[in-house]
């Protein structure tokens, strides 16, 4: 657990770590989400995101922000548990929890070189894309593995 815990970092501390990495020429990749029930689609998505740079940062929605987005029955797993599971993945370098409805403020604070979202997001709808592009960064949309979603897993479990 010690290695996983070291990957879970506050946004303030993480912004300093990432700035140092960027000064050394490392490309920072950022993505975000709820990651309530981790499945093969998530793992594949995160591995593809990692290949777009040197350091992959996952902005994890807090429990309160997941409830605001998904409804009162979610998340099924608490933010600390979700953060630990993400941190256990080889592709994930850092996890930081945010409580706002969108990751806009976090993206501006961390200043990633690459912003990644799923291919289901339209370019114009990706929060933070204008900021990243204005700084010379890239926005990438990664295709999902078909047939895998937390919502479909929950529906299967309940039927």
Order of alpha helices (4+ residues) and beta strands (2+ residues): alpha-alpha-beta-alpha-beta-alpha-alpha-beta-alpha-beta-alpha-beta-alpha
